[in-house]
Amino acid sequence: MTEQHDQHGKRSHWVFIGFVLVAGFLLFTEHRAHVLGALPYLLLLACLLMHLFMHHGHGHHHGGPSRRPHQHDQDGEQP
């Protein structure tokens, strides 16, 4: 029984994937002008979002004193 259930699950999975692919193709071909017309705006939005969310790693020192201890050279002396 589990073998038949497994085979039925695989078949329905592939049918669903085929349906999604056909539906996606038809939607794209019918609405191509809308999709391609929005691409420049989506690119600008992606740049803005990357700018906002990827600047968190810069440290934001703001000219204040460094929090790191002074670097010593190999002999242990300060420069």
C-alpha positions in Angstrom: 0.0 0.0 0.0 2.8 2.5 0.8 4.4 1.7 -2.5 1.3 2.7 -4.4 0.8 5.8 -2.2 4.4 6.8 -2.9 3.9 6.4 -6.7 0.7 8.4 -6.6 2.4 11.2 -4.6 5.2 11.4 -7.1 2.8 11.5 -10.0 0.7 14.2 -8.5 3.9 16.2 -7.7 5.0 16.1 -11.4 1.5 17.0 -12.6 1.5 20.0 -10.3 4.9 21.1 -11.5 3.7 20.8 -15.1 0.6 22.8 -14.3 2.7 25.6 -12.7 5.1 25.7 -15.7 2.3 25.9 -18.3 0.4 28.5 -16.2 3.6 30.6 -15.8 4.4 30.4 -19.5 0.9 31.5 -20.4 0.8 34.3 -17.9 4.2 35.6 -19.1 3.3 35.5 -22.7 0.0 37.3 -22.1 1.5 39.9 -19.7 5.0 40.4 -21.2 4.6 44.1 -21.7 3.6 44.7 -18.1 6.4 42.5 -16.8 9.2 43.9 -19.0 7.9 47.5 -18.4 8.4 47.0 -14.6 12.0 45.7 -14.9 13.7 49.2 -14.7 11.7 50.0 -11.6 12.5 46.7 -10.0 16.2 47.2 -10.7 16.1 50.6 -8.9 14.1 49.1 -6.0 16.7 46.3 -5.7 19.6 48.9 -5.6 17.8 50.9 -2.9 17.1 47.8 -0.8 20.7 46.6 -1.1 21.9 50.0 -0.2 19.7 50.1 2.9 20.3 46.5 4.1 24.0 46.0 3.2 25.5 49.0 5.0 25.3 47.6 8.4 28.8 46.2 8.3 30.8 49.4 7.8 31.4 50.0 11.5 30.0 53.5 11.8 33.1 54.9 13.7 32.0 58.6 13.3 35.5 59.9 14.1 35.4 58.8 17.7 38.2 57.0 19.6 39.0 53.5 18.3 37.7 50.7 20.5 40.5 48.4 19.5 43.7 48.2 21.5 46.8 49.8 19.9 48.6 47.6 17.4 52.1 46.5 18.5 54.8 45.6 16.1 56.6 42.2 16.3 59.0 43.3 19.1 56.1 44.3 21.4 56.8 48.0 21.1 54.3 50.6 20.3 54.8 52.6 17.1 
